[in-house]
Amino acid sequence: MPTDPQPRNPDPGAPSAGRRHRIRTASRQALSGSTRPPTGNRAGRRPPPRSRPGVELRVSPTLRTAAAYAWRILVVGAVVYAVFSLLGRFHEIAVAVFLGMVITAMLRPLADRLERVMPRPLAVAVSLLGSIVVVLGVLALVGQAVAGEQAGLVREFRAGFGRIERWLEGPPLRLNPGALNDLQSRIGEFLSSHRATLISTAISGAGRVVEVLTVFALALFSSVFFIHSGDRQWSWFCDQLPPAARERVSIGGSAAWRTFTGYTRGIVLVAGTNAILVGVALFVLGVPLAVPLALLEFFAAFIPLIGSPIALAVAAVVALAAKGPLVAALVVALIVVIGQIEGHVLHPIVMSWAVQLHPVVVALTVIGGAIAAGVVGAVVAVPLVSVLWSVHQALRKAREPAGG
């Protein structure tokens, strides 16, 4: 009878011999309080403690993201600071190129229309020379108006200052007449004691006039080539770049020029409309120097939000000195009306042609530009920010997939 090679367990529910051995070993270790060290560890060396979840120190994802953006912002800020420092050292050239681009944005459409009936170089010459004649004619008109009203202006201003003094001496201010006379004497003493300084300032001002004329000459020289063949110059510049960057630079440049031309033409429309409204209103009110004050309003309108109120405040002072408090109050009301027209009608048109910027952004940009570079910075800041934002949007659209 064959024997069974594998002995059977008489009790099917009882554990096997190997399992009983493991149970007895675990029981002895538990009673003695010792455990076997892990395989591979040397005797006497404890294994490294395992980190428990929630106990180890970890960097927050928000902090990690903020740090990544922070160093990038620092790099961009350093580059922007270096660029503006370089432009500050050569600010005359930068201003000349900016003015040349402004002239190009205004006269390029006129030159394109004239090209239909005459050669391109002649069309550029006619558009530039015609614009120069118009500007010089306006300046001559202003000078003639001031010279023709000079005698009457002196009498009106003297009488007006007398009325202002009597108004300050009466209620509600009731200033001491001696204080006003003392103020006049102090002003005279200051002028007489600082005569040499004033003369040197005037001489340096003459040097500044030569510098300004040089900048305008360079701007006209640049605008000739920009109007004639600016598109070919830009294509040549793009061809010199690496092939991987040509498309992005071309897209950004097209968006920048489209925004710059739209903003420039729009702001000129705003400035011209404000100047016409101010000139007509001052002429109707009988305020002297209506044409020069309208021209001042035209140039001040190139500084958004703050330029026009400053120019109209000067007009209010002139009206107060020449016509009295009632006319000055009407000019102040004119400031409010023109501000509403500019803010709710004209500037939305300009920003729709260029880039929609929030008024807070415009105000901060103008103030920042004025702090950084004075009047020139206040004029250049808004179109610069508009151009940069439009380039960002254009490049972002170019990165998006076609179906997105």
C-alpha positions in Angstrom: 0.0 0.0 0.0 1.6 3.3 -1.1 2.6 5.8 1.5 1.7 9.5 1.4 4.8 11.6 0.7 3.4 14.7 2.5 2.3 14.1 6.1 -1.1 15.4 6.8 -1.9 17.7 9.7 -4.2 15.8 12.1 -5.9 19.0 13.0 -6.9 21.1 10.0 -7.6 24.2 12.0 -4.2 24.2 13.8 -1.4 26.4 12.5 1.6 24.9 10.7 5.0 24.4 12.3 6.5 27.5 10.6 3.7 29.7 11.6 3.8 28.5 15.2 7.5 29.3 15.2 6.9 32.9 14.0 4.2 33.4 16.5 6.4 32.2 19.4 9.3 34.5 18.2 7.0 37.6 18.0 5.6 36.8 21.5 9.1 36.6 23.0 10.1 39.9 21.4 7.0 41.7 22.5 7.5 40.5 26.1 11.2 41.5 26.1 10.4 44.9 24.5 13.1 44.5 21.8 12.7 44.3 18.1 15.0 42.9 15.4 17.0 45.6 13.6 16.3 45.9 9.9 18.4 43.8 7.6 21.5 45.7 6.5 21.9 48.0 9.5 25.0 47.7 11.6 24.8 46.7 15.2 24.3 49.6 17.6 23.2 52.1 14.9 19.6 53.3 15.0 17.8 53.7 11.7 17.0 57.3 10.6 13.6 58.4 11.9 10.8 58.4 9.4 9.1 61.7 8.8 5.5 61.7 9.7 3.0 63.4 7.4 2.3 67.0 8.4 5.5 67.3 10.5 8.2 67.9 7.9 8.8 71.6 6.7 7.5 72.3 3.2 7.6 75.5 1.1 4.1 76.8 0.3 3.2 76.7 -3.4 2.0 80.3 -3.1 5.4 81.4 -1.7 7.3 79.4 -4.3 5.2 81.0 -7.1 5.6 84.5 -5.6 9.4 84.0 -5.4 9.5 82.9 -9.1 7.6 86.0 -10.2 9.7 88.2 -7.8 13.1 87.5 -9.4 11.6 87.9 -12.9 10.1 91.2 -11.9 13.5 92.3 -10.5 15.2 91.4 -13.8 12.6 93.2 -15.9 12.8 96.3 -13.5 16.6 96.3 -13.9 16.3 96.2 -17.7 13.7 99.0 -17.7 15.9 101.1 -15.4 18.9 100.5 -17.7 16.9 101.5 -20.8 15.5 104.7 -19.2 19.0 105.6 -17.8 20.4 105.2 -21.3 17.5 107.3 -22.7 18.1 109.9 -20.0 21.7 110.4 -21.1 20.6 110.8 -24.7 17.1 112.3 -24.0 17.5 114.9 -26.8 17.8 112.1 -29.4 14.9 110.1 -27.8 12.6 113.2 -27.8 13.6 114.0 -31.4 12.7 110.4 -32.5 9.4 110.6 -30.6 8.5 113.9 -32.2 9.5 112.4 -35.6 7.1 109.5 -35.0 4.3 111.9 -34.0 4.8 114.0 -37.2 4.9 110.7 -39.2 1.6 109.5 -37.6 -0.1 112.8 -38.5 1.3 113.4 -42.0 1.7 109.9 -43.4 -2.0 109.7 -44.5 -1.7 113.1 -46.2 1.5 112.0 -48.0 -0.2 108.7 -49.1 -3.1 110.7 -50.6 -0.8 113.2 -52.4 1.2 110.3 -53.8 -1.8 109.5 -56.1 -1.2 112.7 -58.1 2.6 113.3 -57.6 5.8 111.3 -56.9 6.4 110.1 -53.4 9.3 112.4 -52.6 7.4 115.5 -53.7 4.3 114.3 -51.7 6.5 114.1 -48.6 8.0 117.5 -49.2 4.6 119.2 -49.8 3.0 117.6 -46.7 5.9 118.7 -44.5 6.4 122.2 -45.9 2.6 122.8 -45.8 2.4 121.8 -42.1 5.4 124.0 -41.2 3.7 127.0 -43.0 0.4 126.3 -41.0 2.2 126.1 -37.7 4.3 129.3 -38.3 1.1 131.1 -39.4 -0.6 130.2 -36.1 2.3 131.4 -34.1 2.5 134.6 -36.1 -1.3 135.1 -35.4 -0.7 134.7 -31.7 2.2 137.1 -31.7 0.2 139.7 -33.6 -2.7 139.3 -31.2 -0.5 139.8 -28.2 1.3 142.8 -29.7 -2.0 144.4 -30.8 -3.5 144.1 -27.3 -0.4 145.0 -25.3 -1.3 148.6 -24.4 -4.9 147.7 -23.5 -3.7 144.6 -21.5 -1.4 146.7 -19.3 -4.2 149.0 -18.4 -6.7 146.1 -17.8 -4.2 144.2 -15.7 -3.3 147.2 -13.5 -7.0 147.9 -12.9 -7.6 144.2 -12.4 -4.9 143.8 -9.8 -6.4 146.9 -8.0 -9.8 145.2 -7.9 -8.2 142.0 -6.6 -6.4 143.9 -3.8 -9.7 145.6 -2.8 -11.5 142.3 -2.9 -8.8 140.7 -0.6 -9.1 143.6 1.8 -12.9 143.3 2.0 -15.0 140.5 3.5 -14.6 137.6 4.0 -10.8 137.6 3.9 -10.1 141.2 5.3 -6.4 141.1 4.6 -4.3 144.0 6.0 -3.5 146.5 3.2 0.0 146.8 4.6 0.6 143.1 4.0 -0.1 143.5 0.3 2.1 146.6 0.0 4.8 144.8 1.9 4.5 141.8 -0.5 4.9 144.1 -3.5 8.0 145.7 -2.0 9.5 142.3 -1.1 9.0 141.2 -4.7 10.7 144.3 -6.0 13.6 143.8 -3.6 14.0 140.2 -4.6 14.1 141.1 -8.3 16.7 143.8 -7.7 18.9 141.7 -5.4 18.8 138.6 -7.7 19.3 140.5 -11.0 22.5 138.7 -11.8 20.9 135.3 -11.2 17.9 136.2 -13.3 20.2 137.4 -16.2 22.2 134.2 -16.1 19.0 132.2 -16.0 17.8 134.1 -19.1 21.1 133.4 -20.9 20.9 129.7 -20.0 17.3 129.8 -21.2 18.5 131.1 -24.5 20.8 128.1 -24.6 17.8 125.9 -24.0 16.0 127.5 -26.9 18.9 126.6 -29.2 18.7 123.0 -27.8 14.9 122.9 -28.4 15.4 124.1 -32.0 18.0 121.4 -32.6 15.7 118.7 -31.3 12.9 120.0 -33.7 15.3 120.0 -36.6 16.4 116.4 -35.9 12.7 115.5 -35.5 11.9 116.9 -38.9 14.9 115.2 -40.5 13.8 111.9 -39.0 10.2 112.3 -40.1 11.2 112.8 -43.7 12.6 109.3 -43.9 9.8 107.8 -41.7 7.1 109.2 -43.9 8.9 108.4 -47.2 9.9 104.8 -46.4 9.3 103.9 -42.9 7.7 100.5 -43.8 10.8 99.5 -45.8 13.0 100.5 -42.9 11.0 98.3 -40.5 11.1 95.4 -42.9 14.9 95.7 -43.2 15.2 95.7 -39.4 13.0 92.6 -39.0 15.2 90.8 -41.6 18.3 91.4 -39.5 16.8 89.5 -36.6 17.1 85.7 -36.0 14.4 83.8 -37.9 12.7 82.6 -34.7 12.1 86.1 -33.5 11.1 87.8 -36.8 7.4 86.9 -36.6 6.9 88.0 -33.0 8.8 91.3 -33.5 6.7 91.9 -36.7 3.5 91.3 -34.8 4.5 93.4 -31.9 5.7 96.3 -34.1 2.5 96.3 -36.1 0.4 96.5 -33.0 2.6 99.2 -31.5 2.5 101.4 -34.5 -1.3 100.9 -34.9 -1.8 102.0 -31.3 0.6 104.9 -31.5 -1.0 106.4 -34.6 -4.5 105.9 -33.2 -3.5 107.6 -29.9 -1.7 110.4 -31.6 -4.5 111.3 -34.0 -7.0 111.0 -31.2 -5.2 113.2 -28.8 -4.7 115.9 -31.5 -8.4 115.8 -32.1 -9.0 116.2 -28.4 -6.5 119.1 -28.1 -8.0 120.9 -31.2 -11.5 120.6 -30.0 -10.6 121.9 -26.5 -8.7 124.8 -28.0 -11.6 125.8 -30.2 -14.1 125.6 -27.4 -11.9 127.6 -25.0 -11.0 130.2 -27.7 -14.7 130.8 -28.6 -15.8 130.9 -25.0 -13.1 133.4 -23.9 -13.8 135.6 -27.0 -17.5 135.7 -26.2 -16.7 136.6 -22.5 -14.4 139.3 -23.6 -11.3 137.9 -21.9 -8.1 139.2 -23.4 -5.5 137.0 -24.9 -8.2 134.5 -26.1 -6.0 133.2 -28.9 -2.8 132.6 -26.9 -4.9 131.0 -24.1 -6.5 128.7 -26.7 -3.1 127.8 -28.0 -2.0 127.1 -24.4 -5.0 124.8 -24.0 -4.1 123.0 -27.2 -0.6 122.1 -26.0 -1.8 121.4 -22.4 -4.3 118.8 -23.7 -1.4 116.5 -24.6 -1.1 115.8 -20.9 -4.2 113.8 -20.1 -6.4 114.6 -17.1 -4.3 117.4 -15.7 -3.1 119.5 -18.6 -6.4 121.0 -19.6 -7.4 122.1 -16.0 -4.1 123.8 -15.5 -4.4 125.8 -18.8 -8.0 126.8 -17.9 -6.8 127.8 -14.4 -4.4 130.2 -16.1 -7.3 131.5 -18.2 -9.4 132.0 -15.0 -6.6 134.1 -13.4 -6.4 136.3 -16.6 -10.1 136.7 -16.5 -10.0 137.6 -12.8 -7.4 140.2 -13.4 -9.0 141.7 -16.5 -12.7 141.3 -16.1 -13.4 140.6 -12.4 -14.7 137.8 -10.3 -18.0 137.2 -12.3 -16.2 136.4 -15.6 -13.6 134.4 -13.7 -16.4 132.3 -12.2 -17.8 131.7 -15.7 -14.3 130.5 -16.8 -14.2 128.1 -13.9 -17.6 126.8 -15.0 -16.1 126.4 -18.4 -13.4 124.2 -16.9 -16.1 121.9 -15.5 -18.0 121.7 -18.8 -14.9 121.1 -21.0 -13.7 118.5 -18.5 -17.0 116.6 -18.8 -16.9 116.8 -22.6 -13.3 115.6 -22.7 -13.8 112.8 -20.1 -17.1 111.4 -21.4 -17.0 112.1 -25.2 -13.5 112.8 -26.5 -11.3 110.5 -24.5 -13.4 107.4 -25.0 -13.1 108.0 -28.7 -9.3 108.3 -28.4 -9.0 105.2 -26.2 -11.3 103.2 -28.6 -8.8 104.1 -31.4 -5.8 103.1 -29.3 -6.1 100.9 -26.1 -8.8 101.1 -23.4 -6.9 102.2 -20.3 -8.7 102.8 -17.0 -8.6 106.4 -15.8 -6.7 105.3 -12.7 -4.0 103.8 -14.8 -3.9 107.0 -16.9 -3.6 109.2 -13.8 -0.8 107.0 -12.3 1.0 106.9 -15.6 0.9 110.7 -16.1 2.1 111.3 -12.5 4.8 108.7 -12.7 6.0 110.1 -16.1 6.1 113.6 -14.6 8.1 112.5 -11.6 10.6 110.6 -13.8 11.1 113.1 -16.6 9.1 116.3 -16.0 6.7 117.6 -18.7 8.2 115.4 -21.4 7.6 112.3 -19.2 4.0 113.3 -18.6 3.4 113.7 -22.4 5.2 110.4 -23.3 4.0 108.2 -20.5 0.4 107.4 -21.6 1.3 106.5 -25.3 4.2 104.5 -24.0 2.0 102.4 -21.7 -0.6 102.1 -24.4 1.9 100.8 -26.8 3.4 98.3 -24.4 -0.1 97.0 -23.4 -1.1 96.6 -27.1 2.1 94.7 -27.8 1.4 92.4 -24.9 -2.1 91.7 -26.1 -1.0 91.1 -29.7 1.7 88.6 -28.6 -0.7 86.8 -26.3 -3.3 86.4 -29.1 -0.5 85.1 -31.3 0.4 82.4 -28.8 -3.2 81.2 -28.4 -4.2 78.2 -30.6 -6.3 78.9 -33.6 -9.4 77.3 -32.2 -9.1 78.9 -28.8 
